[in-house]
Amino acid sequence: MEIKAWNLVLFSCLLLSLLASPSSAQTCVSQTFRDNKQYVNCTDLRALSSYLHWTYHQSNGTVEMAFRHTGTTSSRWSAWGINPSGPSMVGTQALVAFVNSSGVTQAFTTSIDSLFPTLQPTDLSFQVPSLSATFENDEMTIFGVLRIPENMLSTSQVWQEGPVSNDQLQPHTTDGANLQSRGSINFLTGQSAGASSDSRTRRRNVS
């Protein structure tokens, strides 16, 4: 009887740990978008209060995505990108958004080619057929459609944020969370490292 009771305790502890695991309680699952837009995959990124949502369309080789940065202000820029050369800033193909002095949210692409980038609009190494951004309720969300080649479906991801002054994007800090905002992503399988749980991302039911 004692062995059975001990086994029951172990089973209960295991069940509770599974229910309390980060992968089962990701914030991104409860996030919503305008027009009830939904994505197949989402993940809580581990730094800078950021989240990534995406759907991979194998038929046309595109990734439809949304990057959300919460707890920010209209005087700061937000960015997310992928880097096939590794989880570092140099080489990142980035999507950037900020609110300009007229109160309009702007989004553009930029290729990071140095440790001190100017963050000016440039083309990426892949096509971006659609790009936009919204700033609402202290949240910046970047929406994009990326035409990514198959050899970049499993790659590194980097995200950042920094100040804006007179419509000029200023360098971000180089300590704390800004150094932790990197990891890996597999758009096909949903696997993500650099997420808050460093595990398979949550797949959502899309009707």
C-alpha positions in Angstrom: 0.0 0.0 0.0 2.8 2.4 0.8 4.4 1.8 -2.6 1.1 2.5 -4.4 0.6 5.7 -2.3 4.1 6.9 -3.2 3.5 6.2 -6.9 0.3 8.2 -6.7 2.2 11.2 -5.1 4.9 11.0 -7.8 2.2 10.9 -10.6 0.4 13.9 -9.1 3.6 15.9 -8.9 4.4 15.1 -12.5 0.9 16.1 -13.6 1.1 19.4 -11.8 4.5 20.2 -13.2 3.2 19.6 -16.7 0.2 21.8 -16.2 2.4 24.6 -14.8 5.0 24.4 -17.6 5.7 27.6 -19.5 4.8 26.0 -22.9 1.2 25.5 -21.7 0.7 29.0 -20.5 2.2 31.3 -23.1 0.9 34.8 -23.2 0.9 34.9 -27.0 -2.0 32.4 -27.2 -4.4 35.0 -25.7 -3.3 37.9 -27.8 -5.7 39.1 -30.5 -5.4 41.2 -33.7 -7.6 43.4 -35.7 -10.1 41.7 -38.0 -9.7 38.6 -35.9 -6.5 37.7 -37.7 -5.0 34.4 -36.5 -1.7 32.6 -36.9 -0.9 28.9 -36.7 2.1 29.4 -34.4 3.1 31.8 -31.7 5.8 32.0 -29.1 6.7 34.2 -26.1 10.2 35.6 -26.7 12.4 35.6 -23.6 13.3 39.3 -23.5 11.9 42.8 -24.1 8.3 41.8 -23.6 8.0 40.5 -27.2 6.0 37.9 -29.0 6.1 36.3 -32.4 3.1 34.9 -34.4 3.4 33.3 -37.8 1.9 31.0 -40.4 4.1 29.3 -43.0 2.4 28.9 -46.4 4.3 26.0 -48.1 2.3 26.5 -51.3 3.9 29.8 -52.1 6.9 29.8 -49.8 5.8 32.7 -47.6 5.8 33.4 -43.9 2.9 35.5 -42.7 4.0 37.0 -39.4 3.3 39.5 -36.6 5.9 40.7 -34.1 4.4 42.4 -31.0 6.5 44.4 -28.6 4.4 45.4 -25.5 5.1 48.0 -22.8 6.8 50.4 -25.1 6.1 54.1 -26.0 5.7 56.2 -29.1 9.2 57.5 -28.6 10.9 54.1 -29.1 11.5 52.0 -32.1 10.9 48.2 -32.3 12.5 45.7 -34.6 12.6 42.0 -35.4 14.6 40.1 -38.0 16.3 36.8 -39.0 19.9 36.2 -39.5 21.1 33.1 -41.5 24.7 33.7 -40.3 23.8 33.3 -36.6 22.2 34.9 -33.5 23.9 38.2 -33.8 23.1 41.7 -35.0 25.4 42.0 -38.0 23.8 40.2 -40.9 20.3 40.5 -39.6 17.5 41.1 -42.2 15.2 43.3 -40.1 11.7 44.8 -40.0 11.7 48.1 -38.1 8.8 50.2 -36.9 8.5 53.6 -35.2 6.0 56.5 -34.7 7.1 59.6 -36.6 6.8 63.2 -35.4 3.4 63.4 -37.2 2.0 60.5 -35.2 2.1 58.1 -38.1 3.4 54.6 -37.5 6.0 53.7 -40.1 7.5 50.3 -41.0 10.5 49.6 -43.2 13.1 46.9 -43.9 16.8 47.3 -43.2 19.9 45.0 -43.6 22.2 45.3 -40.6 25.7 45.3 -41.9 27.7 46.8 -39.0 27.8 47.1 -35.3 26.7 50.7 -35.6 23.9 50.6 -38.2 22.1 53.8 -39.3 18.8 51.9 -39.5 17.9 53.4 -42.8 15.5 51.7 -45.3 17.3 49.1 -47.5 16.2 46.0 -49.3 16.6 42.6 -47.7 18.2 39.4 -49.1 14.6 38.1 -49.6 11.4 39.7 -50.8 8.9 41.3 -48.4 5.6 41.6 -50.4 3.7 43.2 -47.5 4.8 45.2 -44.5 2.9 47.4 -42.0 2.8 48.3 -38.3 0.4 49.6 -35.7 1.0 51.3 -32.3 -1.9 51.0 -29.9 -2.1 50.7 -26.1 1.6 51.0 -25.6 2.1 48.0 -28.0 4.0 48.1 -31.3 3.0 45.3 -33.8 4.8 44.7 -37.0 3.0 42.7 -39.7 4.8 41.2 -42.6 4.7 38.7 -45.4 8.2 37.3 -46.1 9.1 35.2 -49.1 11.8 33.1 -47.4 13.9 30.4 -49.3 13.8 26.9 -47.9 17.3 27.1 -46.6 16.3 29.9 -44.3 13.2 28.3 -42.8 15.4 27.2 -39.9 17.5 30.2 -38.9 18.4 32.7 -36.1 16.1 35.4 -35.0 17.0 38.8 -33.3 14.7 41.5 -31.9 15.5 44.9 -30.5 14.1 48.3 -29.3 15.6 51.7 -28.8 14.9 55.4 -28.6 13.7 57.8 -31.3 14.7 61.5 -31.4 13.4 63.9 -34.1 12.5 61.0 -36.4 16.0 59.6 -36.0 16.4 56.1 -34.7 19.0 56.0 -32.0 21.2 53.1 -30.9 19.8 50.6 -28.4 21.5 49.9 -25.1 24.0 47.0 -25.1 23.3 45.4 -21.7 20.5 43.6 -19.9 17.6 42.4 -22.0 19.0 43.9 -25.1 21.7 41.3 -25.1 19.3 38.5 -24.5 17.0 39.2 -27.4 18.2 36.5 -29.8 17.6 32.9 -30.5 16.6 30.5 -33.2 13.4 29.8 -35.1 12.1 27.1 -37.4 9.1 28.4 -39.4 8.2 25.0 -40.7 8.2 22.9 -37.5 7.4 25.6 -35.0 10.5 25.0 -32.9 12.0 28.0 -31.2 15.0 28.6 -28.9 15.2 32.0 -27.4 11.5 31.8 -26.5 10.5 32.0 -22.8 10.3 28.2 -22.6 13.0 27.3 -25.2 10.7 24.6 -26.6 8.2 24.0 -29.3 6.0 27.0 -29.9 2.3 26.9 -29.2 0.2 25.9 -32.2 -3.1 27.6 -32.4 -6.3 26.2 -34.0 -7.2 28.4 -37.0 -10.6 28.0 -38.5 
